[in-house]
Amino acid sequence: MAWGRTRRWGQRLVLSLIALSAGFGIGLLALGYTPVLAAFCPGCFGFQTIGPNVFSEANTPAADQEFLRRLALAEARVSAAFGPVAVEKRPRIFLCYTQTCNTVMGGHQARALTYGAQLFYLGPTGHDTEIIAHEWAHVALHRQIGVRALRHFPAWVDEGIATYVSRDPRFDLNPVSCDPGAGALPQTAAEWRHSDGAREAVFYGQAGCRVAQWVRAHPVSGLEGLFAMRLSAG
């Protein structure tokens, strides 16, 4: 009798865990976090490994080699900004080449998305060196300040640092000639995502300019001084 009760409790526990896992997965899908699920099982979503922690849509060897070349260039930019230690542990990187793959990964309109400090996803139009460096810079920053502190870190500074580090040629990032804009930039990630300035990319240039001007005005402390100042401001 005791064995039977133990077995039934064991079965209920297993079923509960399965239900919990299924519910968690469905929740992530509903919230657009499919890349997070893919990180647990890349093969389940049709990805193959093309390098350490790099997962690509299958059967694209020539494009994959070009991507890895661009990734190396992007990592060099992040290393120059944050130090070599920042790129020692590569986050999981997922890249799609087709809209079919992008649909499987949540149908995102954004060219690229970063999830915390361990993962970023690149859609079919997000394979430029600058885009890769932009997302890598987000990861490096999030690791340096901590994900908990990120909740109170200004979104425009996060995006401005990533834009500055990426050296995106779409924007004037010369601290002498660039336009920092006159108004306040979005403070939260949600405000940033839903702003016209971010959708039209204007805010990226302005935020990147403000970071560039900070670094020029504070050559000793540089980006680390900017982190510290913003964190202390709460």
ABEGO torsion letter per residue (X at the ends): XAAAAAAAAAAAAAAAAAAAAAAAAAAAAAAGAAAAAAAABAAAAGBBBABBGBBBBBGBAAAAAAAAAAAAAAAAAAAAAAEAAAAABBBBBBBBABAAAAAAAGGBABABBBBEAABBBBBAAAABAAAAAAAAAAAAAAAAAEAAAAAABBAAAAAAAAAAAAGBAABBABAAABBAEABBBBABAAAAAABAAAAAGAAAAAAAAAAAAAAAABAAAEAAAAAAAAAAAX
